[in-house]
Amino acid sequence: MNHLRLIFMGIVMFTLAGCGGGSGSSSSNNTPVTMTLKVSTTGTLPAGTSICGVGFTITLPAGVTVATNQDGSVAGGVVAPSGVISSTTATNTQIYTPEGTAPAKLDIVVSSEVAGGFGTGEFVSITVTRPAGSTAPTAANFSLSNFAPADRLYQPITAINGFLTVQ
């Protein structure tokens, strides 16, 4: 009988030791929040013209980052063709400059791999991360600059502008 009592007491002790206390309601979630930026073109393409490539820079608000590899390069999937082009018909190159004495920047070039290029509209999605508990930035908190669309002959297309949205 004493043997069963010891086993029962052991089970009770292990169960109580694993409780840890606290209701969990005051714990904070430190998981960063993922957001998606969509970059699009607007304007009217001249007759017979299509976009074959676009280069641009996005300046990120304080605390917003992109996923990187150990060598500092942008991780795969962070920048992805979308909308009027797809990953099977376009390539992209990106350079990330982390926040330091200046705001973080992401320089991107997206180019079409098909001779016909692409039209106006959304053409790239970018996954960014903000700290848990921080206020979600709006499109106005990001800066889209150096926007340079080009045609099949690598000539600038001045009738096209860029803008970004945050999802």
N, C-alpha and C positions, 0 to 999 in steps of 0.2 A: 504494500500500500504506500509506504514512504517513497518507493521508487516512482510510482505514478505521480505522486505529489511533486517530486523534484522535476519530472518531465513537464508537468503542467506549469510550474513556476518558471521554468526555463523558457517555455513558449511565451508566457505573459511578458517576461523581461525583454525578450527579443522584439516582441510586438511593440512594447512601449518605447524601446530604444529607437525604433525606426520612425516614430511619429514626428519628431522634429519640431513640433509646436508651430504656432503662428497660423493665421487664417489665410495667408496668401493674398489678402486683399490689398495690402500695402506694398506688395512687391512691384518693382517696375520692370517693364519689358525693355530690354536694351537692344532689341533686334533692329538694325537699321531698316529704313523704309525705302523700298524700291519704287522708282517713278520712271515713266517713259516720256521722252521728248520726241516729237514728230516734227521733222523739217520738211517744208513744202515750198514749191515755187508758185508764183502768181504772176499774171500778165498774159499777154498774147504773143505767141511766137510768130515771127515773120513767116509768110507763106514759104513752104518748102524747107523750113528749118526745124530741126529737133535738137534736144539737149543731149549731148554725148558725155558731158562731165560737169561736175560742180565742185568747187573748192570753197571752204568756208571755215570760220573759227567760231566756237561757242565758248564764251566766258561763263564759268559756273559761279553761282552765289556761294558765299562763305559756308563751309561745312559740306557742300555737295561734292561727291566724288564719283569716279567710275571704277569698276573692278579692273585690276591690273594683274599681270603675271609677275613672277618673282623678279624679272629683269626690268620691271617698270613699264613694259609695253601694255597696250590695252588688251584685256582678255577677250577671247573669242566670243562672239555673240553680243557684245556691248553695242557695237555699231552694226546695224543690219539694214540692207536695202528693203524697202517696203513700198506699198502703194502702187505707183505707176511702174516700178521696176521690181525685180525679185533677185534673190541671191543666185539664181541660175543665169541671170542675164546681166549682172553687174558685179563689179569688184569695188572694194573700198580700202583706203589706207587712212590710218589715224595716228596722231602723235598727241600724247597727254602730258601736260605740264602741271604737276600737282601744285596745290596751294602752298605758298611760302610767303615771301615778301610781297608777292603779287597774287591776284586771284588765280584759281586753277583755270586752265584753258584746254580745249580739245580742238585740234586742227584736223579737218577731215577732207578727203577727196573721194568722191563717188564717181565712177565712170561706167558707162554702158559697154557691154561686150558684144552688142548687136549693132550692125551697121545703121539701122534706123534710129538708134538712140531712144529717147523717151520724151513724153510730153510733160505738160505742167501738172502739178498736184503734189501730194505727199510722195517723197522718194527715199526717205531714210528714217529709221527709228533708233534712238539712243537710250540705253538703260543707264540711269544714274541712281545714286543712293544718297539719302540724307540721314542724319543721325536720328535715332529714336527720340520721340518727344519734341522734336523741333517742329517749327511751323512750316507747313508745306509751301515751298516757293511757287510763285506764279510765273507765267511766261515773261512778264515784265522784269523778273529778277535775273533772267538769263540775258546775255547779250549775243546776238548773231551778227558777226562782222565779216569783212573780207569776202563777201558773197560773190562768187565769180562763176556763173554758168558759161559753158562754151559749146559751140556747135561741132559738127563733124570735122571741120577744118581747123579746130582749136581757136576759133575766133570768138571774142566775147559776145554774149547775147545781152545787150543793154536793156531790152524790153522786159526782161524777167527779173523779178525781185524774190527774196526769200523771207520766210517767217517761220516761227516755231510755236508749237503748242505743247502744253504739259498735260499728261494724263496720269 
